């Protein structure tokens, strides 16, 4: 669809889904074969063997660890492994397997249908069948898996060895070698335990449990380890333990790392087992079952304590207070409470009007109003943005700007409309997979994409995709589950019952996505866009109506295109010169295309070399392709998905061995090539000069300032496109060097100034005089559908293309059609630009996930399928394996930690410390809850009230606990310095953002606009330039109202955090943060006193006092106090301040003295502890 | 091991104690004057950030880290490889490259002979490049380690790794660990100061001197050698000293009334912070004012007052450690010579060699070198293989050189060896974790015990690795 007939229904769909469907209905790029090392997809086989027809069919796919290893392990290695090598054949390692046995190689030519191995396991000949016993026969599916495996070349993970876990059948001769059993009565504690302690505990004791076996713990000793039971009570000679210490096991003698046991010691052990292996319970260590830990139990509500408190929160708090011999403090003064609820619910101090309107007996009403305020989302969204590690830049070295505010605004909006928390999580984890998905739900997946992105020169993009994956799991662990998961990346959790394998099972849920960047629009832009598309459709409808035979004409045009001779193109796959990509990675794909990734230079010449046996090449074709991992689907890498090809050059080495440049006669592109267009101003060089995008000929004009592009302007920047370069004379060279020169970028590669090619494919032809097919790929795709089966959209796509040529073909239509085309072009010019956002989009071909040894992405071990830690709630029966399943699992009612985690963090925000002081960690290493029953009661109540955050807020705010006075008495300070028992109200410094908002609000400068691009308030410019910043960053200090926006909208650059906010402990957004530190430092004092905007606020505040505060000093100071602290000043406060004001007043005369006096007062007020504090 | 909450609590208790015993009821003027006159040593021992009890007697009390960001070529500066010259233009032996990943180049690129000559220097006979005549002149004061290895080979991860002991962001940096461990000796200056010189900023930015999950008080404070030394240190335009003092006096007086009313010790801390900020305003400009140095000292460093330069930062670093600053990190990001190696190295050596050596000499002359540890080095080394034409080298994590001086280091020696190409370490391999363990050891801490509990885990600078390198220690 370039322009199309869109009825109202499709238009409304357009509004909701601006992804690939709308932007011209991109065909989804062909699914790519997974680059994974251990997934093989098998092609159908040509069966050649005589009785192959009797074989079960080869499976479509297999996974070594999941499918092959168990077969070999259970059915083969006991006879063809370390212990026995029947037929001189063993298959416990790749080397042995390939060596074969006395019957030769098991599958000599690699074709499963002909493999002796398969014939045997399929039991084609009963005499040669394997395993020999009929009862042990493999199932047909297993044979199918083995076939698929052999057909793929029998891949085997490097160094992997299959262990023989079957019971050991020792011969009588073996057993005769055992030292004799002791003849006396054996005492476990005196005789046996010392042997264990000296020889075994190092590897099978408290620290290590090799083979999952330990001997200091009675139940484990009797249960055995990975190799099965260690003891046969009453029969020492039959016990594996004895075989091990006697050195009869193929795995080697135990202990491995110490001296062998003496025959006497072995005799003691034998006798102990013979005598019944008595192990007194008290001699055993006890192991706490970590699954019993409180946070792994599904929360349940305990009955409310009956202590006269009717509010559930108060009942629990009072319960504990009474135990401690304490009681609640009196209720806070209404003015204090008013400021408290304002700071808590909107992060803004109450205005004078709000203070006047407030009635002390109507606190609940004030709370309701604040909960409905649009500023509530700004305040509470910020907490989530910490957990979501929100930032407006990439991080790492380049730390490029990232346009990310749609996600931030989604969070604020979701909080404002009280999107149920379970839905809030589902949309962020898997919004793109929801039915009838909306743009907002796709934007929500930005949660997972808020990871840092390293695009410094020379990086391997896959390495940093893996880093991002680790970060995503960390964020989910900390932010949603309150479980620290990142240590499980490298090894089993040391303290909690979560295994490394389970970590990678979670990983597997998240590993199957494109790192997509669709274009998104604001509601206004959507409306504008819909109007434009509707108007274009109307013009085309009119044209159709005025051209009654349009269908016949169109069909004729199509038929002509079909009949026209087309060059035969051969895809060529030149090798990329890694030294000549400008630091970019140009990654070859299975379909012959290349995808550029990693660092993006502003200017580069990619060099590629090809040894070719094509003779007489008459043309080269360059296809620019879409890809879901490119901005706006590409085909370029610029922030708009565009590219510019300055020059297309080929050197050919002829028979004389000398390279010579190929001279091109012409360059053509499909009909979509743009006309001469000035490059986007962002791509300007430091000294701007005239540079243009335009037709393909620009790529052979020798001028680096002009280049070919497929960018047709807003709304049409991202089409696939084709150019053909036709040499003046056929090229015979056997060595071809391609130089793709891309020089149309700006000067700063660390900004959004580059526009390199994103995905492309090269082909060559020897057909005579080739040129680019005038019909663009999108229209060809519509042609490919049989005429009668085309959708109205496909017809519209074709029609709009024909419209461009109709005038030439039918002179009678020329005027009308060119006029219509001009109208349509004028409409397109008004199309909104939109921005791209980081989101996730599921891949069709899932990646295989493996456990990574020590968390190293280059060391994959056994593969895993999606799953969840067993200690948490189970997945539902027949659960799928996509992100949506995982998202729903996270917010399952049976999740033991999800609701608790959220409730705890809300509590933390209100009271300074959570009911669990370690909100990031509920595992055994976290702190125990101060009020476990309250935590659970709130968690269950939260879920029962539809995961409504506003309900939770209301519950807390209506409690007596919350409304207490926050005064600290020396007794209380001594008894409970951290106020964990809550015998007083919360009192602590507000967050950095709120301090800023208070300054701006009090001074009257604050702009209350909600949402939109992040803003750049004043900051020292040198911070954004080398050598303070690695890269120059375009910090354009806002001069208009954006200078005074709420701090939640301040641009967050990861490597240069905004100084004011950083000083007040605002996190950088590099990793998830669910608990900010609250330091109190001299640097904070310097900033609050001297920073530009702080001073600007003080001056503005002074002016405001003078202007609005009344006619005399007493009134004015009263006004100033109320604005800042929502209370009147005390006489002693006035007495302290006035002399200082007098001093300033005296330094200057008249109004200047007055200004100085009030500037001092304003500055003092803005720096008070009380001003920064929620009391 | 210490819990984070404990840490914050400790800090608060300290402030409270200090406030009650000293500041309560005393006007600001008196306090400020006394401390400005340098006569206020009543609380000298109980410094603002008291630090932890060292595990054993420290050999070094402070650290200056001359971080050569971008990674200087060990092959042109310290690790003389005559054999590499013979292999110039030839492909490296295949076995050398097995499993090797390079950042930009195809590993199978030709070798590039060293661009500069070496000579032996000092009694120790240390081999040092002709590019570093001043460093060569102090060879016997150095311990040169040619066997450093690291885990990362892209700049940001490798610099974060060198700075924080982890490639994961969000961990405290070495400077904040040291300040946390030892506290600060000067109440009027930050304990951990950072300079950024060179051509660019640190790759990875503020994370190289961040405090991670430690309180903000332990974060590195960026200083500048021109303009305001600390951000927002100067009074805003139109605010003179009397206005500033009156403002702070007003804040103090009203805060004190509030403290009397609501009793929260946090208010006492806030009063202390404002007082300290005011003192920092007086003290910091003087501390960085190198114009006060005599001309010989300026000449020794090649420092010129009023200029933003590495030399000025080195001289300022000395002034700061003299005043009790615990950790100074100078981040000089200028060594990423993928191309233009010959010229670029020469330029950067000219910009840094004299001052690096002068710092060691100057500290020695003043008797400070004994307990000041000076560290010189980048985040990794560079490939013996060429990048581009014939004048560049790629990133290389398998072998690089650093040097150390002062603070309990056994100087006058060269430790470790790389192979004939300078590609792999063949003896005395020292991993970044080992380096961190050794630095903490010199400062009196067992790296396995200096830990902070956060996120349910005991974090340490060395993660779960690191061994003290005995041979480095005198």
Interface residues (C-beta under 8 A of the other chain):
Chain A: X395 X396 X397 X399 X452 X454 X456 X457 X458 X459 X460 X478 X484 X486 X487 X495 X578 X579 X583 X917 X918 X920 X921 X923 X925 X926 X966 X967 X968 X969 X970 X973 X977 X978 X987 X988 X989 X1020 X1022 X1026 X1027 X1028 X1029 X1030 X1031 X1054 X1055 X1056 X1057 X1059 X1062 X1063 X1065 X1068 X1070 X1071 X1077 X1078 X1079 X1080 X1081 X1082 X1083 X1084 X1085 X1086 X1087 X1089 X1090 X1091 X1092 X1095 X1130 X1132 X1133 X1136 X1137 X1140 X1143 X1144 X1147 X1156 X1160 X1161 X1163 X1164 X1167 X1168 X1169 X1170 X1172 X1173 X1175
Chain B: X4 X5 X8 X9 X12 X15 X101 X102 X103 X104 X105 X106 X109 X153 X154 X155 X156 X157 X168 X169 X170 X190 X196 X197 X198 X199 X200 X201 X202 X203 X204 X205 X206 X207 X210 X213 X214 X215 X216 X217 X221 X222 X224 X227 X230 X231 X232 X233 X234 X235 X236 X239 X242 X243 X244 X246 X247 X248 X249 X250 X251 X253 X254 X255 X257 X258 X261 X262 X263 X264 X265 X266 X267 X269 X270 X271 X273 X274 X276 X277 X278 X280 X281 X308 X331 X333 X338 X387 X388 X394 X395 X455 X456 X457
